[in-house]
Amino acid sequence: DVVVNALNESVDRIIKKEDDPTRYTVTRIVRKYGGKIEFVTDNDRRFRKISTSDYLFEVGDVLVAKRGVFESVFLINQDGKRIKVKIVN
């Protein structure tokens, strides 16, 4: 029973976390020296792309930030495309 209760509590925490995602809208895409790309959002958050995919978000995309393993962060747009990013500020 202790194990089942612990599992239920952690599932409840995950569901609560997923029910209240933070949403961002891309307002600018900044290309930095060395090929680094940053997405600037409507509340002035900056996310630097660190994934190796060629896919980029576009201005106006609505994004949801999700945590991955080992403190990684993924941004997912309205079409379900995801990019691994680093939070700059």
Order of alpha helices (4+ residues) and beta strands (2+ residues): alpha-beta-beta-beta-beta-beta-beta
